[in-house]
């Protein structure tokens, strides 16, 4: 698998905070293998992981000042919502919470980037998480949330990374069981894919790039032209 990874000069001047839930925090993998760590290592920028396992967008609003604003980043990647959905929070309320996070970022001269969460693998997830009611219904709600977030992004010109669509490509490729630990959380390969998607976005947004090998991570490294 080829994945677009690597540094660009403009990215080196960034300081990125990633706020989210267990998808951001990392679940049952080494810290060095989490997608936020990969972004930091490849681009040689400071990336602060402020993911909390089981966190909701409501709590992210509460802790945004301490975890994001006080760290004075240039950018913040905001990704959450699945725990809200599991708890029965409506998609429009989650979208409002995300918008509140975006507004806090703008007021403090931080560039917000919304991350759209990806689908679960229902059959596997149901085996590992039997207390969750219905993962097929959860995926439908994640699709609805994606639609609202894309509309929010378009209306207010907010930067957005659609992990939902990118991960769905890999699921359709027939290797869905190779990217999850439990149908819900990503394994090492899944985190590499997420890091690749983020890095591709940063490169397309901030620089023209070319690809060279980066054997330490068994990925494709991108350097400035």
MISE-785325 format. One record per atom (N, C-alpha, C): x, y, z. Coordinates in steps of 0.1 Angstrom, whole numbers, padded with zeros to 4 digits, always signed. Atoms other than C-alpha are relative to their C-alpha. Layout:
% residues N
XYZ;...
//
This chain:
% residues 225
+0008-0012+0000;+0000+0000+0000;+0009+0012+0000;-0007-0012+0000;+0013+0034-0009;-0008+0011+0007;+0007-0010-0008;+0005+0062+0015;+0008+0013-0001;-0007-0013+0002;+0014+0099+0011;+0004+0006+0014;-0005-0005-0013;+0036+0109+0041;+0012+0009-0002;-0012-0007+0000;+0062+0135+0047;-0001+0015+0003;-0001-0014-0004;+0073+0170+0056;-0001+0010-0011;-0001-0011+0008;+0068+0203+0040;+0004+0012+0008;-0006-0011-0008;+0085+0236+0050;-0011+0008+0008;+0011-0008-0007;+0052+0254+0058;-0005-0007+0012;+0005+0007-0011;+0041+0226+0080;+0009+0000+0012;-0010+0000-0010;+0073+0228+0100;-0002+0012+0010;+0003-0011-0009;+0061+0261+0114;-0013-0001+0008;+0013+0003-0007;+0029+0246+0127;+0002-0005+0014;+0001+0007-0012;+0020+0236+0162;-0015-0005+0000;+0013+0005+0002;-0010+0213+0161;-0005-0007+0013;+0006+0007-0011;-0033+0202+0189;-0011-0009-0006;+0010+0009+0005;-0055+0172+0182;-0009-0004+0012;+0009+0003-0011;-0086+0170+0205;-0010-0010-0005;+0010+0010+0004;-0109+0140+0204;-0002-0010+0011;+0003+0011-0009;-0118+0107+0219;+0011-0011-0002;-0010+0011+0001;-0101+0072+0218;+0007-0001-0014;-0005+0000+0014;-0096+0075+0180;+0012+0009-0001;-0011-0009-0001;-0073+0104+0187;+0010-0005+0010;-0008+0004-0011;-0059+0091+0220;+0009-0012-0004;-0006+0013+0003;-0050+0057+0206;-0005-0010+0009;+0006+0011-0008;-0063+0024+0218;+0007-0013-0002;-0007+0013+0000;-0042-0006+0227;+0011-0001-0010;-0012+0000+0008;-0013+0004+0206;+0011+0010+0006;-0011-0009-0006;+0021+0021+0214;-0002+0014-0004;+0001-0015+0003;+0022+0059+0216;+0007+0003-0013;-0007-0003+0013;+0047+0059+0187;-0007-0004-0012;+0008+0006+0011;+0022+0041+0165;-0013+0008-0003;+0013-0008+0001;-0007+0066+0170;+0002+0010-0011;+0000-0008+0011;-0015+0087+0140;+0006+0014+0003;-0005-0013-0004;-0007+0119+0159;+0015+0000+0001;-0015+0001-0001;+0028+0107+0167;+0007-0002-0013;-0006+0002+0013;+0034+0097+0131;+0001+0013-0007;-0001-0013+0006;+0025+0132+0119;+0011+0008+0006;-0010-0008-0007;+0048+0147+0145;+0014-0005-0005;-0013+0005+0004;+0077+0124+0135;+0004+0003-0014;-0003-0001+0014;+0074+0127+0098;+0002+0015-0004;-0001-0014+0003;+0069+0165+0097;+0009+0008+0009;-0008-0007-0009;+0091+0174+0126;-0006+0012+0006;+0008-0011-0006;+0064+0196+0141;-0005-0005+0013;+0006+0004-0013;+0049+0197+0176;-0014-0003-0002;+0014+0004+0000;+0017+0177+0177;-0004-0005+0014;+0005+0004-0013;-0001+0175+0210;-0013-0008-0001;+0012+0009+0000;-0025+0146+0215;-0008+0002+0013;+0009-0003-0011;-0054+0157+0236;-0013-0009-0001;+0011+0009+0000;-0076+0127+0230;-0002-0007+0013;+0004+0007-0012;-0095+0111+0259;-0009-0012-0003;+0008+0012+0002;-0109+0076+0258;-0014+0002+0005;+0014-0001-0005;-0147+0077+0260;-0005+0014+0000;+0004-0014-0001;-0149+0115+0256;-0011+0003-0010;+0011-0006+0008;-0178+0134+0242;+0003+0014-0005;-0002-0014+0005;-0180+0166+0222;-0004+0010+0010;+0004-0009-0010;-0198+0182+0251;+0012+0002+0010;-0011-0001-0009;-0168+0175+0274;+0012+0007-0008;-0011-0007+0007;-0144+0187+0246;-0002+0015+0001;+0003-0014-0001;-0162+0221+0247;+0005+0005+0014;-0003-0004-0014;-0156+0222+0285;+0015+0001+0002;-0014+0001-0002;-0119+0213+0283;+0008+0007-0011;-0007-0006+0011;-0110+0232+0251;+0010+0011+0004;-0009-0011-0004;-0095+0262+0269;+0013-0005+0005;-0012+0005-0006;-0071+0242+0290;+0008-0009-0010;-0008+0010+0009;-0062+0215+0264;+0004+0006-0013;-0004-0006+0013;-0061+0237+0233;+0005+0014+0001;-0003-0014+0000;-0061+0274+0239;+0013+0003+0008;-0012-0003-0008;-0035+0274+0267;+0013-0006-0006;-0012+0005+0006;-0011+0254+0245;+0004+0009-0012;-0003-0009+0010;-0012+0282+0219;+0004-0006-0013;-0003+0006+0013;-0013+0261+0187;-0003+0009-0011;+0004-0007+0012;-0015+0274+0152;-0012-0007-0006;+0011+0008+0005;-0040+0246+0143;-0005-0009+0010;+0006+0010-0008;-0064+0223+0160;-0008-0009-0009;+0008+0010+0007;-0078+0191+0146;-0011-0005+0010;+0012+0003-0008;-0113+0184+0161;-0007-0012-0005;+0006+0012+0004;-0126+0149+0159;-0007-0007+0011;+0008+0007-0010;-0154+0133+0179;-0014-0002-0004;+0014+0001+0002;-0190+0124+0181;-0005-0015+0002;+0005+0013-0001;-0192+0086+0182;-0005-0004+0014;+0004+0003-0014;-0194+0084+0220;-0013+0007+0003;+0013-0007-0002;-0222+0110+0219;-0011-0008-0006;+0010+0008+0007;-0241+0089+0194;-0003-0013+0008;+0002+0012-0008;-0236+0058+0215;-0009+0003+0013;+0008-0005-0012;-0251+0078+0245;-0013+0005-0004;+0013-0004+0004;-0281+0088+0224;-0001+0015-0003;+0000-0014+0003;-0271+0124+0217;-0003+0003-0014;+0004-0003+0014;-0288+0138+0185;+0012+0005-0008;-0011-0004+0008;-0265+0145+0156;+0000+0015-0001;+0000-0015+0000;-0276+0182+0155;+0007+0006+0012;-0007-0005-0013;-0264+0187+0191;+0015-0002-0001;-0014+0002+0002;-0231+0171+0182;+0006+0010-0009;-0004-0010+0009;-0228+0194+0153;+0002+0014+0006;-0001-0013-0007;-0235+0224+0175;+0012+0000+0009;-0012+0000-0008;-0208+0213+0199;+0013+0002-0008;-0012-0002+0008;-0183+0210+0171;+0001+0014-0005;+0000-0014+0004;-0193+0245+0159;+0005+0009+0011;-0005-0008-0012;-0187+0258+0194;+0015-0001+0002;-0015+0002+0000;-0152+0243+0193;+0007+0008-0010;-0005-0008+0011;-0146+0259+0160;+0001+0015+0003;+0001-0014-0003;-0157+0293+0172;+0010+0004+0011;-0011-0002-0010;-0134+0290+0203;+0013+0001-0007;-0013+0000+0007;-0105+0283+0180;+0001+0013-0008;-0001-0013+0007;-0113+0313+0157;+0003+0012+0009;-0002-0011-0009;-0116+0337+0186;+0014+0001+0005;-0013+0000-0006;-0082+0327+0198;+0011-0002-0011;-0010+0000+0011;-0065+0329+0163;+0006-0014-0002;-0004+0014+0003;-0063+0291+0159;-0008-0005-0012;+0007+0005+0012;-0071+0275+0126;-0006-0014+0003;+0007+0013-0003;-0097+0247+0132;-0001-0009-0012;+0002+0010+0010;-0098+0216+0111;-0009-0011+0006;+0009+0010-0005;-0128+0193+0116;+0004-0014-0006;-0002+0013+0005;-0122+0156+0113;-0013-0008+0001;+0012+0007+0001;-0151+0135+0102;+0003-0015+0003;-0003+0014-0004;-0151+0101+0120;-0005-0010-0010;+0003+0010+0010;-0152+0069+0100;-0010-0010+0006;+0010+0011-0003;-0176+0039+0101;+0006-0011+0009;-0004+0011-0008;-0174+0010+0125;-0001-0013-0010;+0002+0013+0007;-0172-0027+0113;-0010-0007+0009;+0010+0004-0009;-0205-0038+0128;+0001-0014+0006;+0000+0014-0005;-0201-0076+0131;+0011-0001+0010;-0011+0002-0010;-0167-0074+0148;-0002+0009+0012;+0002-0009-0011;-0176-0044+0169;-0011-0006+0010;+0010+0006-0008;-0207-0062+0182;+0005-0011+0009;-0006+0011-0008;-0185-0091+0194;+0008+0006+0012;-0008-0006-0011;-0162-0068+0214;-0008+0010+0009;+0008-0010-0007;-0188-0042+0225;-0015-0004+0001;+0014+0004+0000;-0220-0061+0233;-0010+0009+0006;+0008-0010-0007;-0233-0033+0255;-0006+0011-0010;+0005-0010+0010;-0237-0010+0224;-0011-0006-0007;+0013+0005+0005;-0272-0014+0210;+0001-0006-0014;+0000+0004+0013;-0267-0016+0173;+0010+0008-0009;-0011-0007+0007;-0236-0008+0153;-0004+0003-0015;+0005-0004+0013;-0255-0008+0120;-0007+0013+0001;+0006-0012-0002;-0277+0019+0133;+0010+0011+0003;-0010-0010-0003;-0247+0037+0147;+0007+0005-0013;-0006-0004+0013;-0231+0037+0112;-0009+0010-0007;+0010-0009+0006;-0263+0053+0099;+0001+0014+0006;-0001-0013-0007;-0260+0080+0125;+0013+0007-0003;-0013-0006+0004;-0223+0085+0117;-0001+0006-0014;+0003-0005+0013;-0234+0090+0081;-0007+0013+0000;+0007-0012-0002;-0259+0116+0092;+0008+0011+0005;-0009-0010-0006;-0233+0134+0113;+0009+0005-0010;-0009-0005+0010;-0209+0135+0084;-0007+0010-0009;+0008-0010+0009;-0236+0152+0062;-0001+0013+0007;+0001-0012-0007;-0241+0178+0089;+0013+0008+0001;-0014-0007-0002;-0204+0185+0094;+0004+0005-0014;-0003-0005+0014;-0199+0188+0056;-0008+0013-0003;+0008-0012+0003;-0227+0213+0054;+0005+0012+0009;-0006-0010-0009;-0212+0232+0084;+0012+0006-0006;-0012-0004+0006;-0179+0233+0067;-0002+0008-0012;+0003-0008+0012;-0193+0245+0034;-0006+0014+0003;+0007-0013-0003;-0215+0272+0050;+0010+0010+0006;-0009-0009-0007;-0187+0287+0072;+0014-0001-0005;-0014+0002+0006;-0157+0277+0050;+0010-0005+0011;-0009+0006-0010;-0142+0256+0078;+0008-0011-0006;-0008+0011+0005;-0114+0233+0069;-0004-0013+0006;+0006+0013-0005;-0124+0196+0071;+0008-0011-0007;-0007+0012+0006;-0107+0162+0066;-0011-0011+0002;+0011+0010+0001;-0132+0135+0056;+0006-0014+0002;-0005+0013-0003;-0118+0104+0073;-0010-0011-0003;+0011+0009+0003;-0152+0088+0068;+0002-0006-0014;-0001+0004+0014;-0148+0087+0030;+0013-0008-0003;-0013+0006+0003;-0111+0078+0030;+0001-0014+0006;+0000+0013-0006;-0115+0049+0054;-0009-0010-0007;+0010+0008+0007;-0145+0037+0035;+0006-0007-0012;-0007+0006+0011;-0123+0032+0005;+0008-0013+0003;-0008+0012-0004;-0101+0008+0024;-0009-0011+0004;+0009+0010-0004;-0131-0010+0038;-0006-0007-0012;+0005+0006+0012;-0145-0015+0003;+0011-0009-0007;-0011+0007+0006;-0111-0028-0007;+0001-0014+0005;+0000+0013-0005;-0118-0059+0013;+0009-0003+0012;-0009+0002-0011;-0093-0054+0041;-0005+0006+0013;+0006-0007-0011;-0117-0040+0067;+0005-0006+0013;-0004+0006-0012;-0106-0066+0093;+0014+0002+0003;-0014-0002-0001;-0070-0056+0088;+0003+0014+0006;-0003-0014-0005;-0074-0020+0100;-0006+0003+0014;+0007-0001-0013;-0095-0025+0132;+0006-0009+0010;-0003+0009-0011;-0086-0039+0166;-0012-0007+0004;+0013+0006-0006;-0122-0045+0176;-0012+0005-0008;+0012-0005+0008;-0144-0031+0148;-0003+0014+0002;+0003-0014-0004;-0143+0003+0164;+0013+0008+0000;-0013-0007-0002;-0107+0013+0172;+0010-0006-0011;-0009+0003+0010;-0079+0013+0147;+0013-0007+0005;-0013+0006-0004;-0048-0009+0148;+0011+0008-0006;-0012-0007+0005;-0013+0001+0136;-0002+0005-0014;+0002-0004+0014;-0022+0000+0099;-0011+0011-0001;+0010-0010+0001;-0054+0019+0105;+0005+0014+0004;-0006-0013-0004;-0034+0047+0123;+0009+0005-0011;-0008-0005+0011;-0010+0048+0094;-0008+0006-0011;+0009-0005+0011;-0039+0053+0070;-0004+0014+0004;+0004-0013-0005;-0052+0082+0092;+0011+0010-0001;-0011-0010+0001;-0018+0098+0094;+0003+0003-0015;-0001-0003+0014;-0015+0095+0056;-0010+0010-0005;+0011-0009+0004;-0048+0112+0051;+0002+0014+0005;-0003-0013-0005;-0039+0140+0074;+0012+0007-0007;-0012-0005+0006;-0005+0144+0058;-0002+0004-0014;+0004-0004+0014;-0019+0144+0023;-0007+0013+0000;+0008-0013-0002;-0043+0172+0034;+0010+0011+0002;-0009-0010-0003;-0015+0192+0049;+0009+0004-0012;-0008-0002+0012;+0007+0188+0018;-0008+0007-0011;+0008-0006+0010;-0021+0197-0006;-0003+0014+0003;+0004-0013-0005;-0030+0227+0015;+0012+0010+0000;-0011-0009-0003;+0005+0241+0021;+0012-0001-0009;-0012+0001+0008;+0029+0229-0005;-0001-0009-0012;-0002+0010+0010;+0037+0212-0038;+0010-0010+0005;-0008+0010-0006;+0053+0179-0030;+0004-0010-0010;-0003+0012+0007;+0070+0149-0044;+0003-0012+0010;-0001+0012-0009;+0072+0113-0030;+0014-0006-0001;-0012+0008-0001;+0103+0095-0018;-0002-0010+0011;+0002+0011-0010;+0107+0063+0003;+0004+0005+0014;-0003-0003-0014;+0106+0066+0041;-0001-0014+0007;+0000+0014-0004;+0116+0030+0051;-0003-0002+0015;+0002+0002-0015;+0115+0036+0089;-0015-0004+0003;+0014+0002-0003;+0077+0036+0088;-0007-0008-0011;+0005+0008+0011;+0073+0015+0056;-0012+0007-0007;+0010-0008+0007;+0053+0044+0041;+0007+0008-0011;-0006-0009+0010;+0058+0070+0014;+0002+0014+0007;-0003-0013-0005;+0075+0102+0025;-0001+0010-0010;+0001-0011+0009;+0068+0135+0009;+0009+0011+0004;-0009-0012-0003;+0093+0163+0006;-0003+0011-0009;+0003-0012+0008;+0090+0198-0007;+0007+0000-0014;-0007-0001+0013;+0097+0204-0044;+0009+0012+0000;
//
